[in-house]
């Protein structure tokens, strides 16, 4: 394995399978689905896989920080305890590519601060934000502020290097 340092785009690549009769999006990334479909036509979207995954990053809890992460709508109250809230357009960029480029670095930084929770304002549910929203949803999966760093907590895959 080679480490080429931080990725310029931040989140991992879009993964598309062309092994079947029709293209299948296995993992959204920074290339929005409409852009892919302009080039190759309709693309099906893979569901949650039971058993072995066809691509890295398909596990429901992929790249979850140790600190519980919660997705909030603008104006939602934050959880009890000590935490940090990343708000769209204030603490994190409001543009999908810039947001993706800094996402893991921000989560790494906050994960080292001994917080009870990390709250992230949910980005829009649009094709441009699909990759970012996918990573945030996976990072927040089964994450609850009250279960912070318990030895019985389920194992998680660490965040990729920032």
N, C-alpha and C positions, 0 to 999 in steps of 0.2 A: 504494500500500500504506500502510495506517495502522498505527502501533504503539500499541497500547493498554496497553503495559506487561505485566508478568507476569500469566499466567493464574492465577486463584484455585485451579483444580484441578490446575495444574502440567503434566500431560501433555495432548497434543492431544485433540481430540474423538473420540468414537465416530463412525465413518462407516458409514452404512447405505445401500445402494442399493435403491431401490424401482422401478428401471427395468425389471426383468424380470417374469416371472410369479410369482416368489416373492421375498421379502426376502432380501438378501445382505449379510452383515456384511463390509465391506471392511477395516475397521481397528478393533480393540477400543479402548475408551477407559475412562473412569471409570464409565460406565453398564454394569453387568454384563449379559451376554446374557440370563439368566433374567428380568431386569426388562423388557427389550425384548420378549421372547417372551410375557410376561404381557399386554402391551398389543396385540401384533399377531399373535401365533401363532408357529409355527415359523420359524426363520431359518437359512438355509444360511450356512456360513462360507467365504469366498473362500480359494482356495489361492494359492500363489506365482505371480505373473504373469510370463509370458515376453513381453518387449516392453513397450509402453506400459502404465503402471499406471492403473487406474480411479480411484485416489484418492492424494492425497499420503500419504507415510508407508508405502507398501507395498514399497519397495525393501528388499532384505535387510540393507543396511548403513545404514539411515536413522538420522540423528542420532548418529553414532558420534563419541566424543571422540577427540582426537589421541592421548591417552595410551591404550595398550591396556587394555581392560576385560575382566575375566574374571568369570564367574559361578561361585561356589563353594557347596557345601553346608556347613552348619554343621560346624565341626571340620576341614574340608579344610585342607591346608597351603597357604600363600600362595606365589606364584611367587618366584623369586630376584630380588634387587635391592631397590630402594627403592620402596615403595608404600604405599597406604592401603587398609584393609579396612573396608568399611561393613557392619556386622552388624545384622541385623534385630532391632529392639527394644533395641539398645544405641546404635548410631551413627545409625540411621535408624528412623523410626516403624514399629511393628508393625501398624499399621492402614492398609488400602489407600488410602483417600482422603488421609490425612495424608502417607503415603509419596509418593504421586503428586504432591502439592503441592510437595514439596521436592526431588524427584529431579533435575531439570535444574539447579537452583541448586547442589546438592551436586556434581554432575558438572562443572559450570563451574568451581567453586572448586578442585576437585582437579586439573582439567586445566591450570590455570595454575601448578601447583607444581613442574613439571619432574620428575614421578615416572616410574618405569619401568613402573608398572602401577597400575590401580585394580581392586580386587577388591570384588565386591558379593555378599553372601549371597543366594542364590536364594530369592525368595519362594515361597509355596505355589502349586501349579498348580491354582487354583480360579477360578471365574468372577469373583469379586470382585477377584482379582489379575491377570486376563487382560490388561488394558491395560498395567499396569506390567511384567509379565513380557514382553509383546510388545516394549516399548521397550528393555528390558534385553537381550533376546536379539538384537535388531537392533544395539544399541550394541556388543555383544560379538562380532558377526559378523566373522569373518576377522581378529580382533584377537589378536595374539600379543605378549607382552612382549618377545621378542627382536627384533621388527621395529619397535621404537619410532621414530617420526618419521623414517624413512628417506625420502630424496627419491624413491625408486622405489616407495614404498607407494601403493596405490590411492587415488584421491581419495575424500574423504568429505564428507558434508553436515554442516556444523557444527551443534552443539546449538542449539536455539531459545533466544532470550533468556530468562534466568532472572528 
